[in-house]
């Protein structure tokens, strides 16, 4: 199979000096160590993959939507240093000027629940923190819904904030979790997209980029399980909107622990029903490769990126994708969705 240039559409990066700024951090957490470009390069080296760049997604810093945005703005500052190749500590931050070209796009956090006025205030502060050179790489924003109370994404402030992003040409990365939160999160997502697009001109409708297959329960073994049926129905419903894209990412986190340890071929066979639905629903022109590195390593090991790359390679084979379609999946879709030139 031809080797296509790869844009990894979903990675998280952070220095060890800022670990205590994350909402998930505790000393025993398996990701409680530095994960910067040096570590990412090591994870992808020798995989026969041609990684041409990545999209840096916010990593759930502590935040107070009401106005204390210290940690999210600290992450924007980290994005600035990484995207410009100017580490605060050249000996310890894990990146250098040579790494800057790999950073193709940035997706910071934003206080979506507060409505347009407060969102605008935050965007102004984030833009000042980033500076013009780096702000030009910001393509969208994320506010994780997976751990929020039911209905948060349907609030008036949230919907109006989504409309602001669309009007300004930004995408919204969607993080929901059917595995742990049930079908209600998928139903709310469908309604959220409908309401965000209602009454909006086509050119100003916000683009939604769905993370991690919306986190289905990959521990079930029967396609007649109500969980699978609800997820499959939602995927075909979501795919009807041409402003939605799907990241082929994040599956390792939803697997049974024992399966995580198995070879890529075994994992592919186990999750084929879900992968087949995604290909059928969205097609290669709206699917993009993403690793969810370093989260993908938890329970899998340091070869996780290479293992997921192999799984996606098998998707291309089984689906009989043309070289053109494969090029879209590996990088073209990400370029289109995030408006990356070149």
C-alpha positions in Angstrom: 0.0 0.0 0.0 1.3 3.5 -0.8 2.5 5.6 2.1 0.5 8.8 2.3 1.6 11.8 4.3 -0.2 11.8 7.7 -1.7 14.7 9.7 -2.5 13.4 13.2 -5.6 15.4 13.8 -5.8 14.8 17.6 -2.8 15.0 20.0 -2.2 16.6 23.3 1.1 18.2 24.4 2.2 19.6 27.7 5.4 20.2 29.7 6.1 18.6 33.1 6.3 22.1 34.6 2.6 22.6 34.1 1.1 19.3 35.2 -0.7 20.7 38.2 -2.8 23.0 35.9 -4.8 20.0 34.5 -8.2 19.1 35.9 -7.3 15.4 35.7 -3.9 15.6 37.3 -2.8 13.6 40.3 0.7 12.2 40.8 -0.3 8.6 40.2 -2.1 9.3 36.9 -0.5 7.3 34.1 -0.1 10.5 32.0 1.4 12.5 34.8 4.7 13.1 33.0 5.9 15.3 30.2 4.4 14.7 26.7 5.9 17.1 24.3 7.1 16.9 20.7 10.2 14.9 21.5 8.0 12.2 23.0 5.6 12.3 20.1 8.4 12.0 17.6 9.7 8.9 19.6 6.2 7.4 19.5 5.9 7.7 15.7 9.5 6.9 14.7 10.0 3.6 12.8 6.3 3.1 12.1 6.6 3.4 8.3 4.3 6.3 8.7 5.1 9.7 7.1 3.8 12.2 9.8 3.8 15.7 8.2 2.2 17.5 11.1 -0.4 17.4 13.9 -3.3 19.3 15.3 -2.9 20.3 18.9 -6.1 19.8 20.9 -6.6 21.4 24.4 -6.0 18.9 27.2 -8.6 19.8 29.9 -6.8 22.4 32.0 -8.5 23.6 35.1 -11.0 26.3 34.3 -13.7 28.3 35.9 -16.1 29.3 33.1 -17.3 32.2 35.2 -14.1 34.1 34.5 -10.9 32.6 36.0 -9.2 31.5 32.8 -5.7 31.3 34.2 -5.0 27.7 33.3 -6.5 27.8 29.8 -4.6 30.9 29.0 -1.5 29.2 30.3 -2.1 26.5 27.8 -2.4 29.1 25.0 1.0 30.4 26.1 2.4 26.9 25.8 0.8 26.6 22.4 2.6 29.8 21.4 6.0 28.6 22.5 5.5 25.3 20.8 4.2 26.7 17.5 7.0 29.2 17.3 9.7 26.8 18.4 10.7 29.0 21.4 10.7 26.8 24.5 10.8 28.5 27.9 13.4 26.0 29.0 15.4 24.7 26.0 16.8 21.9 28.1 13.5 20.6 29.5 10.4 21.5 27.5 10.8 18.8 24.9 10.6 20.9 21.7 12.8 23.2 19.6 12.7 25.5 16.6 12.9 22.4 14.3 9.6 21.1 15.7 7.6 24.2 15.0 6.6 23.3 11.4 4.9 20.2 12.7 2.3 22.2 14.5 -0.3 22.8 11.8 -3.3 23.9 13.8 -4.4 24.7 17.3 -7.7 24.0 19.1 -7.7 25.7 22.6 -10.5 25.6 25.2 -13.2 28.2 25.2 -16.0 29.1 27.8 -18.9 28.1 25.6 -21.5 28.1 28.3 -21.2 31.9 29.0 -22.7 33.2 25.8 -21.4 35.5 23.1 -20.3 38.5 25.2 -18.1 36.5 27.6 -16.8 34.3 24.8 -15.7 37.4 22.9 -13.9 38.6 26.0 -12.1 35.3 26.3 -11.1 35.2 22.6 -9.6 38.7 22.9 -7.5 37.6 25.9 -6.5 34.4 24.2 -5.5 36.3 21.0 -3.3 38.6 23.0 -1.7 35.7 24.8 -1.0 33.9 21.5 0.2 36.8 19.4 -0.8 37.3 15.7 1.6 34.6 14.3 0.2 31.8 16.5 -3.4 33.0 16.6 -3.4 32.5 12.8 -3.0 28.8 13.6 -6.1 28.7 15.8 -8.7 26.9 13.8 -11.4 26.2 16.4 -12.2 25.5 20.1 -13.2 22.7 22.4 -15.3 22.6 25.5 -15.6 19.0 26.7 -19.2 17.9 27.2 -18.4 14.3 28.1 -18.3 15.0 31.9 -20.7 17.8 32.1 -24.3 17.7 33.4 -27.0 16.7 30.9 -28.3 19.6 28.9 -25.2 21.9 29.1 -24.7 21.9 25.3 -28.4 22.9 24.8 -28.3 26.0 26.9 -29.0 29.3 25.2 -25.6 30.6 25.9 -23.9 27.6 24.5 -26.0 27.6 21.3 -25.3 31.3 20.7 -21.6 30.8 21.4 -21.6 28.1 18.7 -23.2 30.5 16.3 -20.4 33.0 17.1 -17.7 30.4 16.2 -19.4 29.7 12.9 -19.7 33.4 12.1 -16.0 33.9 12.8 -15.0 30.8 10.8 -14.0 28.6 13.6 -14.8 24.9 14.1 -16.0 23.3 17.3 -14.4 20.0 18.4 -17.0 17.8 20.1 -16.1 15.5 23.0 -19.0 13.3 24.2 -19.0 9.9 25.8 -21.8 7.4 25.0 -19.9 4.6 26.7 -20.2 6.2 30.2 -23.0 8.6 29.8 -25.4 6.7 27.6 -27.5 7.5 24.5 -28.7 10.8 26.0 -25.4 12.4 25.1 -25.8 11.4 21.5 -29.4 12.7 21.4 -28.3 16.0 22.9 -25.5 16.3 20.4 -27.9 15.8 17.5 -30.2 18.5 18.9 -27.3 20.8 19.7 -26.1 20.7 16.0 -29.7 21.3 14.8 -30.2 24.3 17.0 -26.8 25.8 16.3 -27.5 25.7 12.5 -31.2 26.8 12.8 -31.7 30.1 11.0 -28.0 30.5 10.1 -26.9 31.0 6.5 -24.9 28.1 5.1 -21.6 29.9 4.9 -21.8 30.8 8.6 -22.9 27.5 10.0 -20.3 26.2 12.5 -18.4 23.1 11.5 -18.5 20.3 14.1 -15.6 17.9 14.3 -16.6 14.8 16.3 -13.9 13.2 18.5 -13.3 9.5 19.0 -16.4 8.1 17.3 -18.3 9.8 20.2 -16.8 7.1 22.5 -19.0 4.1 21.9 -18.9 1.1 24.3 -16.4 -1.2 22.6 -16.7 -3.8 25.4 -20.0 -5.2 24.1 -20.0 -8.3 21.8 -23.4 -8.2 20.1 -24.5 -5.9 17.4 -28.1 -6.3 18.7 -27.1 -4.7 22.0 -29.2 -1.5 22.5 -26.0 0.5 23.1 -24.7 -0.4 19.6 -28.0 0.2 17.9 -28.4 3.6 19.5 -24.8 4.6 18.6 -25.2 3.4 15.0 -28.5 5.3 14.6 -26.9 8.5 15.9 -23.9 8.1 13.6 -26.1 8.0 10.5 -28.2 10.9 11.8 -25.1 13.0 12.5 -23.6 12.2 9.1 -26.6 13.6 7.3 -25.3 17.1 8.2 -22.6 18.0 5.8 -21.0 20.3 8.4 -20.0 17.3 10.5 -16.7 15.5 10.4 -15.5 12.4 12.3 -12.1 11.6 13.8 -11.1 8.0 13.5 -9.5 8.1 16.9 -9.8 7.4 20.6 -10.9 3.7 20.4 -8.2 2.3 22.7 -9.7 4.0 25.7 -13.1 2.3 25.2 -11.7 -1.3 24.8 -11.6 -4.0 27.5 -8.2 -4.1 29.2 -7.2 -7.5 27.8 -8.0 -6.5 24.3 -5.7 -3.4 24.6 -2.8 -5.8 24.9 -3.6 -7.8 21.7 -2.0 -7.2 18.3 -3.6 -4.6 15.9 -5.2 -7.3 13.8 -7.2 -8.6 16.8 -8.3 -5.1 17.8 -9.4 -4.4 14.2 -11.4 -7.6 14.1 -13.1 -6.8 17.5 -14.2 -3.3 16.6 -14.9 -3.8 12.9 -18.7 -3.3 13.3 -18.1 0.2 14.6 -15.4 1.1 12.0 -17.7 -0.2 9.2 -20.5 2.1 10.4 -18.2 5.2 10.4 -16.9 4.5 6.9 -20.4 3.9 5.6 -21.9 6.9 7.3 -19.3 9.6 6.8 -17.2 8.3 3.9 -13.5 9.0 3.6 -14.1 12.7 2.6 -15.4 13.4 6.2 -13.2 11.0 8.2 -9.8 12.0 9.5 -7.0 10.0 11.2 -6.3 10.9 14.8 -4.3 9.1 17.4 -5.4 10.7 20.7 -1.8 10.6 21.7 -0.7 10.2 24.6 -4.2 9.1 25.9 -4.0 6.2 23.5 -1.0 4.8 25.4 -2.8 4.1 28.7 -3.1 0.3 29.1 -1.6 -0.2 25.6 2.0 0.9 25.9 4.5 3.0 24.1 3.7 1.3 20.7 0.1 2.5 20.9 0.4 5.1 18.1 1.9 2.6 15.7 -0.7 0.0 16.7 -3.6 2.5 15.9 -1.9 3.5 12.7 -1.9 -0.2 11.7 -5.6 -0.6 12.6 -6.5 2.4 10.4 -4.4 0.9 7.6 -6.5 -2.2 7.8 -9.7 -0.1 7.6 -8.4 1.3 4.3 -7.6 -2.2 3.0 -11.0 -3.7 4.0 -13.0 -0.8 2.7 -11.1 -1.0 -0.6 -10.4 2.8 -0.5 -8.8 4.3 -3.6 -5.5 6.1 -3.3 -7.4 9.4 -3.5 -9.7 8.3 -0.7 -6.8 7.1 1.5 -5.1 10.5 1.0 -8.3 12.2 2.3 -8.5 9.9 5.4 -4.8 10.3 6.3 -4.5 14.1 5.8 -6.9 15.6 3.2 -10.0 15.6 5.4 -8.1 17.3 8.2 -6.8 20.0 5.9 -10.3 20.7 4.6 -12.1 20.7 8.0 -9.4 22.8 9.7 -8.6 25.0 6.7 -5.0 24.0 6.6 -3.1 25.2 3.5 -0.5 23.2 1.6 
